[in-house]
């Protein structure tokens, strides 16, 4: 499960869904160019260049010429001092080398500072990324018919593949016949690719090259398949070793280190999560979470489980080992730390995410849903930080999508009061991501008729009005998207609640209609979001049905009276005036 920026990874998308290597740095390049007329400037440069031991060039006696510096030709002076400036001059030459415009020219630098000895997992991940990057680049150059680049990169790819095979063989625990066969096939295809691309360099006939291009493409595809098989097999062996270590060890420090390694692997993307689930990682982690002697490791184990459960294999394994029941036990046990219960809420949020279609068949979840919902409401009420509240509210928001009974449970547990009170607590609700979860719960609960009276009683209409004005602080794409979702869901909630005349009148009294009109007519207010526009038009029409006198004639004729699609087209094509 990826968390939104400002709360720990990766950007959040929707109420439940929360893999880039290397960053290049640019440097200012400079070089020293001697100038016949620049003796004074040269002297300043000489004085600034310190030698080892704190000595400067002007402190070293040079017979003859040193006393007559200004009378000596600058080029001659520079050549005499060159022997003392060798190291500095080498740096100037290196810095002055041109930076290639070719993206693939950086490939040789990728493995600088490679993994340390005895680290097979990091070796596989780093070499694997390099080879997959080379495969993609070769495909790009092949599409452009740049045969010289295709051949040189094919040779480099062969070197990387051979290095991966030899380095992994040196640090791996044992070798298998299956892996040996795939290694042989991989190296054969690498040699074949290098040979055929070399022949292509000698062909000038375009028709012949076209047929050879298809052969190169097929070889490249087969090579990629063999590489993927080899990498998956090697990673599976390493993950098996980690899982066996968790199963066999009773040392808390070993367990902590191994669990941390598993978590790091889950951050490499869905393929690694599938391998971990397939090799028994979910089973081993729940085994940790069922032993009191490892209580201090519960948060880390649960955080790893939340990441693994972003793939279908992880959720299926969780179901097989009664993982939902274990999560319910942790959430309802006040003896567990807040951090542990928050991470358990994160797993619940992940396995109930509406963005994952395979989570809708968790039959075991329905059996424990009532006690889980009650525990999550309590966690929201007692949360000591914004992150804890975010995880608990995200789990509740996803559960309201998971089963309609959850909304009735929340209503009985006074969830509206708890959530609305939290909105005034900046320590718990401090980001648009959190408000996104709250308004999601309110929007789903507003389908219940009895929800309206609770909203009015807790001054909820005013809160919803404030959410229509949600603005990003940082301006990042993720935060802007979160603000759009808040505005959209606030308008949806308002439209649903306005079935009750009391809610509609309260909304009109709080000037909700003018804010909705502003959102419809001003694209910048809604960040040009069509979803926000549709929701605001629907809410405005619902309010106009109860209090039409709150609208001007032009607003009524353009935003209410036409068909919804006509009003949408009018507003979406509207250009703002900045005069």
C-alpha positions as CSV (number, residue, x, y, z in Angstrom):
1,X,0.0,0.0,0.0
2,X,1.4,3.3,-1.1
3,X,0.9,6.3,1.1
4,X,0.3,9.8,-0.1
5,X,3.0,12.4,-0.1
6,X,3.5,14.0,3.2
7,X,2.5,10.9,5.0
8,X,5.2,8.5,4.2
9,X,5.4,7.1,-0.3
10,X,4.0,7.5,-2.7
11,X,1.2,9.3,-4.0
12,X,-2.3,8.5,-3.1
13,X,-5.0,7.8,-5.7
14,X,-8.5,7.5,-4.4
15,X,-9.5,6.4,-1.0
16,X,-7.6,3.2,-1.0
17,X,-4.8,3.0,-3.4
18,X,-1.8,4.6,-2.1
19,X,7.7,1.3,-9.3
20,X,13.1,4.6,-11.2
21,X,16.4,4.5,-10.6
22,X,19.2,7.0,-10.4
23,X,19.1,10.8,-10.4
24,X,21.7,12.7,-12.4
25,X,23.3,15.8,-11.2
26,X,24.5,18.6,-13.4
27,X,27.7,20.3,-12.7
28,X,29.1,23.7,-13.7
29,X,32.0,23.0,-16.1
30,X,35.0,25.2,-16.2
31,X,38.4,25.1,-17.8
32,X,41.5,27.3,-17.7
33,X,42.4,28.9,-21.0
34,X,45.7,30.8,-21.0
35,X,45.6,34.3,-22.4
36,X,48.6,36.2,-23.7
37,X,47.2,39.4,-22.2
38,X,45.9,37.9,-18.9
39,X,48.9,37.8,-16.7
40,X,47.1,39.4,-13.8
41,X,44.2,37.1,-14.0
42,X,46.5,34.1,-14.2
43,X,48.4,35.3,-11.1
44,X,45.1,35.3,-9.2
45,X,44.3,31.8,-10.3
46,X,47.8,30.6,-9.3
47,X,47.4,32.1,-5.9
48,X,44.1,30.4,-5.3
49,X,45.3,26.9,-6.2
50,X,46.5,25.3,-3.0
51,X,49.0,22.4,-3.0
52,X,48.9,19.4,-0.5
53,X,50.1,20.5,2.9
54,X,48.6,24.0,2.5
55,X,51.3,25.3,0.3
56,X,50.6,27.7,-2.6
57,X,52.3,28.0,-5.9
58,X,53.6,31.4,-5.1
59,X,55.3,30.0,-2.0
60,X,57.5,27.7,-4.2
61,X,60.7,29.4,-5.4
62,X,61.2,29.1,-9.2
63,X,64.6,30.4,-10.3
64,X,64.7,33.4,-12.6
65,X,61.3,33.8,-14.0
66,X,59.4,34.1,-10.6
67,X,60.9,37.5,-10.0
68,X,59.9,38.7,-13.4
69,X,56.4,37.3,-13.6
70,X,54.7,40.2,-15.3
71,X,57.5,40.3,-18.0
72,X,57.0,36.6,-19.1
73,X,54.7,35.5,-21.8
74,X,51.5,34.0,-20.2
75,X,51.6,30.8,-22.3
76,X,55.3,30.2,-21.4
77,X,54.4,30.8,-17.7
78,X,51.6,28.4,-17.9
79,X,53.7,25.7,-19.5
80,X,56.4,26.1,-16.8
81,X,53.8,25.7,-14.0
82,X,52.0,22.8,-15.7
83,X,54.2,20.2,-13.9
84,X,53.0,21.5,-10.6
85,X,49.3,21.6,-11.7
86,X,49.0,18.2,-13.2
87,X,46.2,17.0,-10.9
88,X,44.2,20.2,-11.2
89,X,44.7,20.2,-15.0
90,X,43.4,16.7,-15.2
91,X,40.3,17.7,-13.4
92,X,39.7,20.6,-15.7
93,X,40.0,18.3,-18.8
94,X,37.6,15.7,-17.3
95,X,35.1,18.4,-16.4
96,X,35.3,20.0,-19.9
97,X,34.5,16.7,-21.7
98,X,31.2,17.2,-23.6
99,X,28.0,15.6,-22.2
100,X,26.5,13.3,-24.8
101,X,23.0,14.0,-26.0
102,X,22.5,10.2,-26.4
103,X,20.4,8.8,-23.6
104,X,22.1,5.5,-23.9
105,X,25.6,7.0,-23.6
106,X,25.1,7.0,-19.8
107,X,24.7,3.3,-19.7
108,X,28.3,2.6,-18.9
109,X,28.1,4.6,-15.7
110,X,25.0,2.9,-14.3
111,X,26.9,0.3,-12.2
112,X,29.4,2.6,-10.6
113,X,29.5,1.8,-6.9
114,X,27.8,-1.6,-7.4
115,X,26.5,-3.9,-4.7
116,X,28.9,-5.2,-2.1
117,X,30.2,-8.8,-2.0
118,X,27.7,-11.3,-0.6
119,X,24.6,-9.3,-1.5
120,X,22.9,-11.4,-4.1
121,X,19.5,-9.7,-3.9
122,X,20.9,-6.2,-4.5
123,X,23.1,-7.6,-7.2
124,X,20.1,-9.2,-9.0
125,X,18.0,-6.0,-8.7
126,X,20.7,-3.7,-10.0
127,X,21.9,-5.9,-12.8
128,X,18.4,-6.8,-13.7
129,X,17.4,-3.1,-14.0
130,X,20.5,-2.4,-16.2
131,X,19.7,-5.3,-18.5
132,X,16.0,-4.4,-18.8
133,X,17.0,-0.8,-19.5
134,X,19.4,-1.9,-22.3
135,X,16.8,-4.1,-23.8
136,X,14.3,-1.2,-24.0
137,X,17.0,1.1,-25.5
138,X,18.0,-1.4,-28.1
139,X,14.3,-1.7,-29.1
140,X,14.1,2.1,-29.5
141,X,17.3,2.3,-31.6
142,X,16.1,-0.7,-33.7
143,X,12.8,1.1,-34.5
144,X,14.9,4.1,-35.7
145,X,17.2,1.9,-37.9
146,X,20.3,3.1,-36.1
147,X,22.3,-0.1,-36.7
148,X,25.6,1.2,-35.3
149,X,24.0,2.0,-32.0
150,X,22.0,-1.3,-32.0
151,X,25.2,-3.3,-32.4
152,X,27.3,-1.5,-29.9
153,X,24.4,-1.7,-27.3
154,X,24.0,-5.4,-28.1
155,X,27.7,-6.0,-27.3
156,X,27.3,-4.1,-24.0
157,X,24.1,-6.0,-23.2
158,X,26.1,-9.3,-23.6
159,X,28.7,-8.0,-21.2
160,X,26.1,-7.1,-18.6
161,X,24.3,-10.4,-18.9
162,X,27.6,-12.3,-18.6
163,X,28.5,-10.2,-15.6
164,X,25.2,-10.9,-13.9
165,X,25.5,-14.7,-14.4
166,X,29.1,-14.8,-13.2
167,X,28.6,-12.5,-10.2
168,X,25.5,-14.2,-9.0
169,X,27.1,-17.6,-9.4
170,X,29.9,-16.4,-7.2
171,X,27.6,-15.3,-4.3
172,X,24.7,-17.6,-4.6
173,X,24.2,-20.5,-2.2
174,X,23.8,-23.3,-4.8
175,X,23.0,-23.8,-8.5
176,X,20.1,-25.7,-10.0
177,X,19.9,-27.5,-13.3
178,X,17.0,-25.3,-14.4
179,X,18.8,-22.1,-13.8
180,X,21.9,-23.4,-15.6
181,X,19.8,-24.2,-18.7
182,X,18.2,-20.7,-18.7
183,X,21.7,-19.1,-18.3
184,X,22.9,-21.1,-21.3
185,X,20.0,-20.1,-23.4
186,X,20.4,-16.4,-22.4
187,X,24.0,-16.3,-23.3
188,X,23.4,-18.0,-26.6
189,X,20.8,-15.4,-27.6
190,X,23.1,-12.6,-26.5
191,X,25.8,-14.0,-28.8
192,X,23.3,-14.4,-31.6
193,X,22.0,-10.8,-31.2
194,X,25.6,-9.4,-31.4
195,X,26.4,-11.5,-34.4
196,X,23.3,-10.6,-36.4
197,X,23.5,-6.9,-35.6
198,X,27.2,-6.9,-36.7
199,X,26.1,-8.5,-40.1
200,X,23.5,-5.7,-40.4
201,X,26.2,-3.1,-40.4
202,X,27.6,-4.5,-43.6
203,X,24.3,-4.6,-45.5
204,X,23.3,-1.6,-47.5
205,X,20.3,-3.0,-49.3
206,X,17.1,-1.6,-47.6
207,X,15.0,-4.7,-48.5
208,X,17.5,-7.1,-47.0
209,X,17.9,-4.9,-43.9
210,X,14.1,-4.9,-43.5
211,X,14.0,-8.7,-43.4
212,X,17.0,-8.8,-41.0
213,X,15.3,-6.3,-38.8
214,X,12.5,-8.7,-38.2
215,X,15.1,-11.4,-37.3
216,X,16.8,-9.0,-34.8
217,X,13.4,-8.1,-33.3
218,X,12.5,-11.7,-32.7
219,X,15.9,-12.5,-31.2
220,X,15.6,-9.5,-28.9
221,X,12.1,-10.7,-27.8
222,X,13.3,-14.2,-27.1
223,X,16.3,-12.8,-25.2
224,X,14.0,-10.7,-23.0
225,X,11.9,-13.8,-22.2
226,X,15.0,-15.8,-21.2
227,X,16.3,-12.9,-19.1
228,X,12.9,-12.5,-17.3
229,X,12.8,-16.3,-16.5
230,X,16.3,-16.3,-15.2
231,X,15.7,-13.2,-13.0
232,X,12.4,-14.4,-11.6
233,X,14.0,-17.8,-10.8
234,X,17.0,-16.2,-9.0
235,X,14.8,-13.8,-7.1
236,X,12.5,-16.6,-6.1
237,X,15.4,-18.5,-4.6
238,X,16.6,-15.5,-2.6
239,X,13.0,-14.8,-1.3
240,X,12.7,-18.5,-0.3
241,X,15.9,-18.1,1.8
242,X,14.4,-15.0,3.5
243,X,11.1,-16.7,4.2
244,X,12.9,-19.8,5.6
245,X,15.0,-17.6,7.9
246,X,11.8,-16.0,9.3
247,X,10.2,-19.4,9.8
248,X,13.3,-20.9,11.5
249,X,14.6,-18.1,13.6
250,X,13.6,-17.1,17.1
251,X,16.2,-14.3,17.4
252,X,14.4,-10.9,17.4
253,X,17.3,-9.1,15.7
254,X,17.5,-11.6,12.9
255,X,13.7,-11.4,12.5
256,X,13.8,-7.6,12.4
257,X,16.6,-7.6,9.7
258,X,14.9,-10.2,7.6
259,X,11.5,-8.6,7.8
260,X,13.1,-5.3,6.8
261,X,14.7,-7.0,3.8
262,X,11.3,-8.3,2.7
263,X,9.7,-4.9,3.0
264,X,12.5,-3.3,0.9
265,X,11.7,-5.9,-1.8
266,X,8.0,-5.0,-1.8
267,X,9.0,-1.4,-2.7
268,X,10.5,-2.7,-6.0
269,X,7.0,-3.2,-7.5
270,X,4.2,-5.7,-8.0
271,X,6.4,-8.5,-9.6
272,X,8.5,-8.8,-6.4
273,X,5.3,-8.7,-4.3
274,X,3.9,-11.6,-6.4
275,X,7.1,-13.6,-5.8
276,X,7.0,-13.0,-2.1
277,X,3.4,-14.1,-1.8
278,X,4.1,-17.2,-4.0
279,X,7.0,-18.2,-1.8
280,X,5.1,-18.0,1.5
281,X,5.9,-14.5,2.6
282,X,2.4,-13.7,3.7
283,X,2.2,-17.0,5.8
284,X,5.5,-16.3,7.5
285,X,4.6,-12.7,8.3
286,X,1.3,-13.6,9.9
287,X,3.1,-16.3,11.9
288,X,5.2,-13.4,13.3
289,X,2.0,-11.4,14.1
290,X,0.6,-14.3,16.1
291,X,3.6,-14.6,18.5
292,X,3.6,-12.4,21.6
293,X,7.4,-12.7,21.8
294,X,7.6,-10.6,18.6
295,X,5.2,-7.9,19.5
296,X,7.7,-5.2,18.8
297,X,8.0,-6.4,15.2
298,X,4.2,-6.3,14.5
299,X,4.3,-2.8,12.9
300,X,7.1,-3.7,10.5
301,X,5.5,-7.1,9.6
302,X,2.1,-5.5,9.0
303,X,3.6,-2.7,6.9
304,X,5.2,-5.4,4.7
305,X,1.9,-7.3,4.5
306,X,0.0,-4.2,3.4
307,X,2.6,-3.8,0.5
308,X,2.3,-7.5,-0.5
309,X,-1.5,-7.3,-0.6
310,X,-1.5,-4.8,-3.5
311,X,-1.4,-8.0,-5.7
312,X,-4.0,-10.7,-6.0
313,X,-1.7,-13.4,-4.9
314,X,-1.1,-11.6,-1.6
315,X,-4.8,-11.2,-0.9
316,X,-5.5,-14.9,-1.6
317,X,-2.7,-16.0,0.7
318,X,-4.1,-13.6,3.4
319,X,-7.5,-15.3,3.0
320,X,-6.0,-18.8,3.3
321,X,-4.3,-18.2,6.6
322,X,-7.3,-16.4,8.2
323,X,-5.4,-13.1,8.1
324,X,-8.6,-11.0,8.5
325,X,-9.3,-12.7,11.9
326,X,-5.7,-11.9,13.0
327,X,-6.2,-8.2,11.9
328,X,-9.4,-8.0,13.8
329,X,-7.8,-9.4,16.9
330,X,-5.0,-6.8,16.7
331,X,-7.4,-3.9,16.1
332,X,-9.7,-4.8,19.0
333,X,-6.9,-5.4,21.5
334,X,-6.1,-2.2,23.3
335,X,-2.9,-3.7,24.7
336,X,-1.3,-3.3,21.3
337,X,0.4,0.0,20.6
338,X,-1.2,2.6,18.5
339,X,1.4,2.1,15.8
340,X,0.6,-1.6,15.6
341,X,-3.2,-0.9,15.3
342,X,-2.5,1.8,12.7
343,X,-0.5,-0.6,10.5
344,X,-3.3,-3.2,10.9
345,X,-5.7,-0.6,9.6
346,X,-3.4,0.0,6.7
347,X,-3.7,-3.7,5.8
348,X,-7.5,-3.5,6.0
349,X,-7.5,-0.4,3.8
350,X,-5.4,-2.3,1.2
351,X,-7.4,-5.5,1.1
352,X,-10.7,-3.6,0.8
353,X,-9.5,-1.1,-1.8
354,X,-12.2,-0.4,-4.4
355,X,-9.4,-0.1,-7.0
356,X,-8.5,-3.8,-6.7
357,X,-11.3,-6.0,-8.2
358,X,-10.0,-9.2,-6.6
359,X,-10.6,-7.9,-3.1
360,X,-14.4,-8.1,-3.5
361,X,-14.5,-11.8,-2.6
362,X,-13.1,-11.7,0.9
363,X,-15.8,-13.8,2.5
364,X,-14.0,-13.9,5.8
365,X,-14.0,-10.1,6.1
366,X,-17.8,-9.9,6.3
367,X,-17.7,-12.2,9.4
368,X,-15.4,-9.7,11.3
369,X,-16.6,-6.5,9.7
370,X,-18.6,-5.1,12.6
371,X,-15.8,-5.4,15.2
372,X,-13.3,-4.1,12.7
373,X,-15.5,-1.0,11.9
374,X,-15.9,-0.4,15.6
375,X,-12.2,-0.6,16.3
376,X,-11.4,1.7,13.4
377,X,-13.8,4.4,14.7
378,X,-12.2,4.1,18.1
379,X,-8.8,4.5,16.5
380,X,-9.9,7.6,14.6
381,X,-11.3,9.1,17.9
382,X,-8.1,8.4,19.8
383,X,-5.5,9.0,17.0
384,X,-2.5,11.0,18.2
385,X,-1.3,12.0,14.8
386,X,-2.5,12.7,11.3
387,X,-0.9,9.6,9.8
388,X,-2.8,7.3,12.3
389,X,-6.0,9.0,11.6
390,X,-5.4,8.8,7.8
391,X,-4.8,5.1,7.9
392,X,-7.9,4.4,10.0
393,X,-10.2,6.7,8.0
394,X,-8.9,5.3,4.7
395,X,-9.8,1.8,5.9
396,X,-13.3,3.0,6.9
397,X,-13.7,4.7,3.5
398,X,-12.8,1.6,1.6
399,X,-15.1,-0.6,3.8
400,X,-18.1,1.7,2.9
401,X,-17.4,0.7,-0.7
402,X,-16.9,-2.9,0.2
403,X,-20.4,-3.5,1.7
404,X,-23.4,-1.3,2.1
405,X,-24.0,-2.6,5.6
406,X,-20.9,-0.8,6.8
407,X,-22.7,2.6,6.4
408,X,-25.5,1.5,8.8
409,X,-22.9,0.3,11.2
410,X,-21.1,3.6,11.1
411,X,-24.4,5.5,11.6
412,X,-25.1,3.4,14.8
413,X,-21.6,4.0,16.1
414,X,-21.9,7.8,15.8
415,X,-19.2,8.0,13.1
416,X,-20.5,11.3,11.8
417,X,-19.9,13.0,15.1
418,X,-16.4,11.5,15.4
419,X,-15.4,12.4,11.9
420,X,-16.8,16.0,12.0
421,X,-15.2,16.7,15.4
422,X,-11.8,15.5,14.0
423,X,-12.0,18.0,11.1
424,X,-11.5,20.8,13.7
425,X,-8.4,19.1,15.1
426,X,-5.4,20.1,13.0
427,X,-3.3,17.4,14.7
428,X,-5.5,14.7,13.2
429,X,-6.9,16.2,10.0
430,X,-4.1,18.2,8.4
431,X,-4.0,17.4,4.7
432,X,-6.4,17.1,1.8
433,X,-5.7,13.4,1.7
434,X,-7.3,13.0,5.1
435,X,-10.3,15.2,4.2
436,X,-10.6,13.0,1.1
437,X,-11.2,10.0,3.3
438,X,-13.7,11.8,5.5
439,X,-15.8,13.2,2.7
440,X,-15.8,9.7,1.0
441,X,-17.3,8.2,4.1
442,X,-19.9,11.1,4.4
443,X,-20.8,10.7,0.7
444,X,-21.4,7.0,1.0
445,X,-23.3,7.4,4.3
446,X,-25.5,10.2,2.8
447,X,-27.5,7.6,0.8
448,X,-29.2,6.7,4.2
449,X,-32.2,8.9,5.0
450,X,-31.4,9.1,8.7
451,X,-27.9,10.5,7.9
452,X,-29.3,14.0,7.2
453,X,-30.4,14.8,10.7
454,X,-27.0,13.8,12.2
455,X,-25.3,16.0,9.6
456,X,-27.4,19.0,10.6
457,X,-27.0,18.3,14.3
458,X,-23.2,18.3,14.0
459,X,-23.0,21.4,11.7
460,X,-21.9,19.1,8.9
461,X,-23.3,21.3,6.1
462,X,-20.9,24.1,7.0
463,X,-18.0,21.6,6.9
464,X,-19.1,20.3,3.5
465,X,-19.3,24.0,2.4
466,X,-15.7,24.4,3.5
467,X,-14.6,21.4,1.5
468,X,-16.0,23.0,-1.7
469,X,-13.2,25.5,-1.2
470,X,-10.4,23.0,-0.7
471,X,-7.1,24.4,-2.1
472,X,-3.7,22.7,-2.5
473,X,-0.8,24.1,-0.4
474,X,2.2,22.7,-2.2
475,X,0.8,22.6,-5.8
476,X,2.1,19.1,-6.4
477,X,0.1,17.0,-8.8
478,X,-0.9,14.5,-6.1
479,X,-2.2,17.2,-3.8
480,X,-4.1,19.0,-6.6
481,X,-5.8,15.7,-7.5
482,X,-6.7,15.2,-3.8
483,X,-8.3,18.6,-3.6
484,X,-10.3,17.9,-6.8
485,X,-11.6,14.7,-5.2
486,X,-12.5,16.6,-2.0
487,X,-14.5,19.1,-4.0
488,X,-16.2,16.5,-6.1
489,X,-17.2,14.3,-3.2
490,X,-18.4,17.3,-1.2
491,X,-20.7,18.3,-4.0
492,X,-22.0,14.7,-4.3
493,X,-22.6,14.6,-0.6
494,X,-24.5,17.9,-0.7
495,X,-26.6,16.7,-3.6
496,X,-27.6,13.5,-1.8
497,X,-28.3,15.2,1.5
498,X,-30.4,18.0,-0.1
499,X,-33.2,15.5,-0.6
500,X,-34.0,16.6,2.9
501,X,-35.5,20.1,2.8
502,X,-33.9,21.1,6.1
503,X,-30.4,20.3,4.7
504,X,-31.2,22.2,1.5
505,X,-32.4,25.3,3.3
506,X,-29.3,25.2,5.6
507,X,-27.1,24.9,2.5
508,X,-28.8,27.9,0.9
509,X,-28.4,29.9,4.1
510,X,-24.7,29.2,4.1
511,X,-24.4,30.5,0.5
512,X,-23.6,27.1,-0.9
513,X,-25.4,28.0,-4.2
514,X,-23.1,30.9,-4.9
515,X,-20.0,28.7,-4.3
516,X,-21.4,26.0,-6.6
517,X,-22.0,28.6,-9.3
518,X,-18.5,29.9,-8.9
519,X,-17.1,26.4,-9.3
520,X,-19.2,25.9,-12.4
521,X,-18.3,29.2,-14.1
522,X,-14.6,29.5,-13.0
523,X,-12.4,26.6,-14.4
524,X,-9.5,27.7,-12.1
525,X,-11.6,27.2,-9.0
526,X,-12.1,23.6,-9.9
527,X,-8.7,23.2,-11.6
528,X,-10.6,22.6,-14.9
529,X,-11.8,19.3,-13.5
530,X,-14.8,17.9,-15.4
531,X,-15.7,15.6,-12.5
532,X,-16.0,18.5,-10.1
533,X,-18.1,20.4,-12.7
534,X,-20.6,17.6,-13.1
535,X,-20.9,17.1,-9.4
536,X,-21.5,20.8,-8.8
537,X,-24.1,21.1,-11.5
538,X,-26.0,18.2,-10.0
539,X,-25.8,19.7,-6.5
540,X,-26.9,23.1,-7.8
541,X,-29.9,21.6,-9.6
542,X,-31.0,19.8,-6.4
543,X,-30.8,23.0,-4.3
544,X,-32.6,25.0,-7.0
545,X,-35.4,22.6,-6.8
546,X,-35.9,23.5,-3.2
547,X,-35.0,27.2,-3.2
548,X,-35.2,28.6,-6.8
549,X,-35.3,32.1,-5.6
550,X,-31.6,31.9,-4.7
551,X,-30.6,32.0,-8.3
552,X,-30.3,34.8,-10.8
553,X,-32.1,34.5,-14.1
554,X,-28.8,34.0,-16.1
555,X,-27.7,31.3,-13.7
556,X,-31.0,29.5,-13.9
557,X,-31.2,29.7,-17.7
558,X,-27.6,28.4,-18.2
559,X,-26.9,26.1,-15.3
560,X,-30.3,24.7,-14.2
561,X,-32.9,24.9,-17.0
562,X,-31.0,23.1,-19.9
563,X,-30.2,19.5,-20.0
564,X,-27.3,18.6,-17.7
565,X,-25.1,17.8,-20.7
566,X,-25.8,21.2,-22.3
567,X,-24.9,23.0,-19.1
568,X,-21.8,20.9,-18.9
569,X,-20.7,21.8,-22.4
570,X,-21.4,25.4,-21.8
571,X,-19.2,25.5,-18.6
572,X,-16.5,23.3,-19.8
573,X,-15.9,25.5,-22.9
574,X,-16.0,28.7,-20.9
575,X,-12.9,30.8,-21.0
576,X,-11.9,32.9,-18.0
577,X,-11.3,36.6,-18.4
578,X,-8.3,38.0,-16.5
579,X,-9.0,41.6,-17.4
